[in-house]
Amino acid sequence: MRRFATERAKRLLFGSLLASRSPPSAFLCSSPPAAAAMDPAAGVVTVDTINPKVLKCEYAVRGEIVSHAQRLQQELQDKPGSHPFDEILYCNIGNPQSLGQQPVTFFREVLALCDHPSLLDKSETHALFSADAIARAWQILDVIPGRATGAYSHKLLIRQGIKGLRDAIAAGIADRDGFPANPDDIFLTDGASPAVHMMMQLLIRSEKDGILCPIPQYPLYSASIALHGGSLVPYYLDESTGWGLEISELKKQLEDARSKGITVRALVVINPGNPTGQVLAEENQREIVNFCKNEGLVLLADEVYQENIYVDDKKFNSFKKITRSMGYSDDEIPLVSFQSVSKGYYGECGKRGGYMEVTGFNAGVREQIYKVASVNLCSNISGQILASLVMNPPKVGDESYESFNAEKNGILSSLARRAKALEDAFNSLEGVSCNKAEGAMYLFPRLRLPQKAIAAAKAVNAAPDAFYARRLLDATGIVVVPGSGFGQVPGTWHVRCTILPQEDKIPAIISRLKAFHEAFMEEFRG
Amino acid sequence: MRRFATERAKRLLFGSLLASRSPPSAFLCSSPPAAAAMDPAAGVVTVDTINPKVLKCEYAVRGEIVSHAQRLQQELQDKPGSHPFDEILYCNIGNPQSLGQQPVTFFREVLALCDHPSLLDKSETHALFSADAIARAWQILDVIPGRATGAYSHKLLIRQGIKGLRDAIAAGIADRDGFPANPDDIFLTDGASPAVHMMMQLLIRSEKDGILCPIPQYPLYSASIALHGGSLVPYYLDESTGWGLEISELKKQLEDARSKGITVRALVVINPGNPTGQVLAEENQREIVNFCKNEGLVLLADEVYQENIYVDDKKFNSFKKITRSMGYSDDEIPLVSFQSVSKGYYGECGKRGGYMEVTGFNAGVREQIYKVASVNLCSNISGQILASLVMNPPKVGDESYESFNAEKNGILSSLARRAKALEDAFNSLEGVSCNKAEGAMYLFPRLRLPQKAIAAAKAVNAAPDAFYARRLLDATGIVVVPGSGFGQVPGTWHVRCTILPQEDKIPAIISRLKAFHEAFMEEFRG
């Protein structure tokens, strides 16, 4: 069936990766086919003649299930009442503001003033903006050469982002960690994704270079590794210990990859986890750092959910803080920390702001990172400004502090309540078990599906979790992402569900989900 | 000497490309070295173990001469009077607002309102913003799902950019060309650079795939081709006919590349030219289209300077308009047109807005382009909004129309005067000839340097034009980019000089330039 074509392609792709858990095989790209050089027609662009690395790259979060949801949404609009629900509930993507989350006022005030600085000269502005937003806009404009928010940020050695904004971010990092941060280590980027691509581009020379990635993983990593022609070396998170990250598993997979001739270059750790929501314990982080140190690996730390913690007994610790608290100096551990304005309580996905903090590389390599960053010119200045703001929000005594704090805490406590409600709902379902979302924005429940459901999925060439997600969507309008898009232990099935629908919608989501699940289990019961 | 190291690397790089004009050799990347897989230390990141494609990539506009200028600027700041000039005059980069050009008021009003939409509910706002900016902001917010300027633009099949903004851009293109444009052909991007990278990533499979590029060229192209591991196939613009683009030269280079086993996939045309400033004649564009059609090449049309035309007898024609006026349908010519908010009269480099209009590819290939665009999530929403604004500026009858038009014409007529004044100045110098800047933002004068100067350059391991540019900077504070960064016919020497310093600085630049040049020629006269 046409509608399952993408899912099928995905299973084929992940098939080689996940066919056997022991020994797990690395995901190898084949060599590009030799071009038939003498024939001009060989150059004509078809799917068969484009870069095969592009063909191999898959990106599940915005895959077939989402396209189908969009078709249903159009049908609902064209013909109200044509489906057993009146709206599509997007639980597939970490995009808070598309689901009604309001932007944080202080951040938007500052952005508007920086966009149109002549407002700052007018008296009416004081009636419309808070005093500290006005002061902050002045501060920011003062660190932008010529106050030119419409200029590339290149002059004065600021190609990696405006120096004054990097100073502010470094100060924010130092406040967070209790260890100094160097503004020259900060590279401002359009969200975290381009930063990840840059590092993959730098590290991957051929399919013999491997990157250790968690399974399940956020598919940016598999997509970026495929695009740059490297090998994804999987390590499995342990669902039975709340998605624990075991050093023994890292070692086993590293050795297995090496035995296959793969040079493993880096370890990706996502903390808090995506799609898994776990928050790493400090002791575990120390072990990870030592593992990277001993094995000569770059530690790529995806820390974009650092503000999203929902349980009292866990705390976010940056890997930078962990390495420094272990006594390692700036030179000893090659470490890249990714941060983004898209997540946290701010959720400013559309602004495309973010940074990477790069430490532990020698001067020659840093120069090459700088070059790769320069080829894309600078990142957008509004995103740069916003990155400096989220790392330096209003402080006690600022006019906006109380209202800012109320907005922030309102969002975070609501997210915690939504996470708990959805977790409980999933755990109440027959055959479903769901670890806590300690952090991030997702739940990743495991589905134990009846054999008949698995057979029915097979009959339409779908993975069982894709089959379940499709049936859920058709029955309820709820969009979740099949676990096969993130990778999972073969023979287990999951879905990823965000905790982002607005709180007043959660009860309806839960009741629809329960009713659907009961009917589904009833239909396929053995 | 350390300070010329980058220039030397550049010459080595371009050496193989430009060593002989006839037959010209394509620039081939060597294969990545095999990794020593069994040895963990082989994975440690050094310059010798990173992706060699990254090492090969060079980007001249922001190269060694700029770093030196930044050092001088710091010295001037720390120790005023330490150099024979009191400021650095950056004529190296097309970054208008960094040199004092003011942003266009209407565009910034709309951006500020979209950034902070709650302003729209307040009465004071009418005292601060024009009525049509307020109306436009409402229009834009109405086409953004949930009015969420902080959301990824993914829902409703809008991963390639917000649908309503693409509609506006398509309408702007149709107005410009007199032929319809399809919003589904528009991919919104963070400036034009990521769009160019995406197309290179799609087209290049290995070093056996070639891209025909003008020489001189904007080094984004050589950098992107190197990063993606392809071969740059050069074609030379004819300086003696005002940087003419000869079809016979295209044919010769194409055949030469094919005889070497290169599959040529695309032709890059920059119109108006960068660094060369010429505007193509309509008849010439038709020939280029037919050449691509006959040879099965994708036409990559860099049209980011479409608003920058300074002579009465030339007019910008998009390649889309040319192909349609020749009777070709949307399916017949694979054509990608790049546009950016960074250039034009708006010069909004820091906003990172732009788009590519993609026509003539089959559905399968389009899907792959869509995928590559999705891997980077969406482009920043402020940049998307700005791209829709520059393609649909205020119209007759709008409140802002007159003031907008005055700002626009003020900038463009000033740029035309600056171009003419600098062109005349270069042509007045001994041994220098300079073609007209018919468009774009640059002059690319040819320097005929005395043999003694060439010998002096050689003695310090510098290209003669880099030597000249360095001496110019040290004597006057004027920063220009050596022609060797763009490529040039071997044995000829040029510099690229922007026309962007504010008009009141132009007389001083000219007098400093003349005095320097006379002294230089005097020093090295044979």
Interface residues (C-beta under 8 A of the other chain):
Chain A: P32 P33 A34 A35 A36 A37 M38 P40 A41 A42 G43 V44 V45 T46 V47 T49 I50 N51 P52 V54 L55 C57 Y59 R62 V66 S67 Q70 Q73 Q74 Y90 I93 N95 P96 Q97 S98 L99 G100 P103 T105 R108 E109 L111 A112 L113 D115 H116 S118 L119 K122 E124 T125 A127 L128 P145 G146 A148 T149 G150 A151 Y152 S153 H154 K155 L156 L157 R159 D190 G191 S193 P194 H197 Q201 L202 L203 I204 R205 S206 K208 D209 L220 A223 S224 L227 H228 R258 G261 I262 T263 V264 R265 E295 G296 L297 V298 P334 S342 Y346 G347 E348 C349 G350 K351 R352 F361 N362 G364 V365 Q368 K371 V372 S374 V375 N376 L377 C378 S379 N380 I381 S382 G383
Chain B: P32 P33 A34 A35 A36 A37 M38 P40 A41 A42 G43 V44 V45 T46 V47 T49 I50 N51 P52 K53 V54 L55 C57 Y59 R62 V66 S67 Q70 Q73 Q74 Y90 I93 N95 P96 Q97 S98 L99 G100 P103 T105 R108 E109 L111 A112 L113 D115 H116 S118 L119 K122 E124 T125 A127 L128 P145 G146 A148 T149 G150 A151 Y152 S153 H154 K155 L156 L157 R159 D190 G191 S193 P194 H197 Q201 L202 L203 I204 R205 S206 K208 D209 L220 A223 S224 L227 H228 R258 G261 I262 T263 V264 R265 E295 G296 L297 V298 P334 S342 Y346 G347 E348 C349 G350 K351 R352 F361 N362 G364 V365 Q368 K371 V372 S374 V375 N376 L377 C378 S379 N380 I381 S382 G383
